[in-house]
Amino acid sequence: MEILIIIVAGIMIGASVYLMLSKSLIRIIIGTGILSHGILLMLLTMGGLKRGGIPVLDDSVQQYSDPLPQAMLLTVIVITFALTAYMLVIAIRVYRELGTDNVEELKGVPREDD
Amino acid sequence: MTDILPILPMLVPFIAGIILLAIGRTNVFLHRVVASLTGLLLIIISFFIVAYVARYGMVVTHVGNWEAPFGISVVIDMLAALLVLATAIVTLAVVVYSFQSIGAAREKFFYYPMIMFMISGINGAFTTGDIFNMFVFFEVFLLSSYVLITLGGTKIQLQEGFKYFLVNIIASNFFVLAVAYLYSAVGSLNMADIHNKLAAFDGDASIMSLIAVVMLFVFATKAGLFPFYFWLPGSYFAPPMPIMTIFGALLTKVGVYAIARVYSLFFMDNTGLTHQMLMLLAVLTIIMGSIGAIAYSDMKKIIIYNILIAIGIIIAGIAMMDEMGTIGATYYLIHDIFIKAGLFFLIGFIIYRTGESDITKLGGLIKIHPVTGWMFLIAAFGLAGVPPLPGFYGKLFIVTSLFENGHMISGIIVLLSSLVVLYSVIRIFISVFWGESMDFTKLKPISYDKLLFSSFLMVIIMVAFGFGADFLYPLFDSAAQSLYDPASYSVYLLGVE
């Protein structure tokens, strides 16, 4: 099961690399989103997928699954959410101010004409 | 008291930031007052922490009373305490400098709260004892830095801000990946606990070399080491001077601190690979930085490339991981925070006064600003490491350590880089302050007493830092001890606080 999830994570990271190497700002942002999802899958797999009971203190349960990767996962999801939202706002501002969403044209020192 | 003490450096600016947000956009004067009072308070707290750590040793708080390897611990050893102190001093100077330089529009749009949140994140990254918590604090100060780099919305800021954003998001994602690998290999997130487990482990630890490479990719991107510095000159060039100062003086140093901490605590198994890699990248960083520092005639670019040279020198000291090298590296690290802040301040003053940043269009300023001119010369000598200014002692220790360990070529490159640094900064001094006088009627009629206050404060602290090197030596010895003798960092797990 872990091997399967790791392969899925690898495919997602590969897809995100393809998206981030394209020239459109929106594709790049979607690429960062998929990258973080792939890496979160890896993080989840690293604690071992569900093997025991839920991690709540109970004398009858002998084996618990590891709660720590799930806690870390939630933290990273929240952070990624905030980052993606802010990045989309910046992308809109870049498009409005510089008049392009092509990263090839985001070079050099742009002229301030206001 | 000791329970709350280690948390204060991150808590105080955080609360100040929330208060500033609550004040709202209308009262800029109140923003200034709260921000500078927070700076002062931070300086007092960090002086107290340094004195406390010097007297009683490392100070530890287990947040929420969870025992050490399970909960998050906040650990301040001497290295973290000194960095927090330097951060506090630079914060106050930047806040005061901003009064007359950042402009009312940016001040209204929550400039000071963002500075406060960023300082909170930086202090958190310095003081935390937990690797995942360090990631969270990295995100805290990076999010504030994304806002600061685009604040104002000029074209260059948006364009370079987006690239800065993208590079750092990718690096942060890989930070999570490295933590995931580390967790699966070691099964702990507390840095001292990881060290203890790895030190007690005598099987095959070659997976740690892989983690070392991933971690190096992450922190080298943040710090601006050789192959990953490509974003740094462009992005740091975009924002206004006070923001650029706090980026150049502090943000890259957090990356260096993280490399030092992680490489001393985790990767002591295969140092032939990991630390050699660090050494090679450091030397290449110095070379690339030197080329950039000579190539440009824009003052901002010259100093930005000087950041790279300093990063390379500090990392070279850290890569040696012996007593001599790490003492030199910690001393040079603190020195570089002050000197870079001072130089950025002085150059910012020249840019705000003349409206030009190209040294070929400036000249003869010493007739109008003699004191500033000589201060700039002192700062330039300090950066290059002319004795008895502090850059000299740091480089002396690092180069001695390099030669002792048989890295002749690296040592010679570090020494030669001093000449390049001296040349690049003296070139600014000669063509801006000496030379043919520019048209003085074009000077902007700005008020600049606070700009000069911050600049001179930094230069004076830097000079005092150099003359007090003998007096400060015990502090840096104990700061470096947690790097070259990582077992001394993890003693708090044994319950002997």
Boltz contact constraints between the chains, C-beta under 6 A:
constraints:
  - contact:
      token1: [A, 32]
      token2: [B, 169]
      max_distance: 6.0
  - contact:
      token1: [A, 35]
      token2: [B, 173]
      max_distance: 6.0
  - contact:
      token1: [A, 36]
      token2: [B, 173]
      max_distance: 6.0
  - contact:
      token1: [A, 39]
      token2: [B, 173]
      max_distance: 6.0
  - contact:
      token1: [A, 39]
      token2: [B, 176]
      max_distance: 6.0
  - contact:
      token1: [A, 39]
      token2: [B, 177]
      max_distance: 6.0
  - contact:
      token1: [A, 42]
      token2: [B, 180]
      max_distance: 6.0
  - contact:
      token1: [A, 43]
      token2: [B, 180]
      max_distance: 6.0
  - contact:
      token1: [A, 46]
      token2: [B, 180]
      max_distance: 6.0
  - contact:
      token1: [A, 46]
      token2: [B, 183]
      max_distance: 6.0
  - contact:
      token1: [A, 46]
      token2: [B, 184]
      max_distance: 6.0
  - contact:
      token1: [A, 72]
      token2: [B, 132]
      max_distance: 6.0
  - contact:
      token1: [A, 76]
      token2: [B, 176]
      max_distance: 6.0
  - contact:
      token1: [A, 79]
      token2: [B, 139]
      max_distance: 6.0
  - contact:
      token1: [A, 83]
      token2: [B, 169]
      max_distance: 6.0
  - contact:
      token1: [A, 87]
      token2: [B, 165]
      max_distance: 6.0
  - contact:
      token1: [A, 90]
      token2: [B, 150]
      max_distance: 6.0
  - contact:
      token1: [A, 90]
      token2: [B, 162]
      max_distance: 6.0
  - contact:
      token1: [A, 93]
      token2: [B, 158]
      max_distance: 6.0
  - contact:
      token1: [A, 94]
      token2: [B, 158]
      max_distance: 6.0
  - contact:
      token1: [A, 94]
      token2: [B, 162]
      max_distance: 6.0
  - contact:
      token1: [A, 97]
      token2: [B, 155]
      max_distance: 6.0
  - contact:
      token1: [A, 97]
      token2: [B, 158]
      max_distance: 6.0
  - contact:
      token1: [A, 98]
      token2: [B, 155]
      max_distance: 6.0
  - contact:
      token1: [A, 106]
      token2: [B, 159]
      max_distance: 6.0
  - contact:
      token1: [A, 109]
      token2: [B, 156]
      max_distance: 6.0
  - contact:
      token1: [A, 110]
      token2: [B, 155]
      max_distance: 6.0
  - contact:
      token1: [A, 110]
      token2: [B, 156]
      max_distance: 6.0
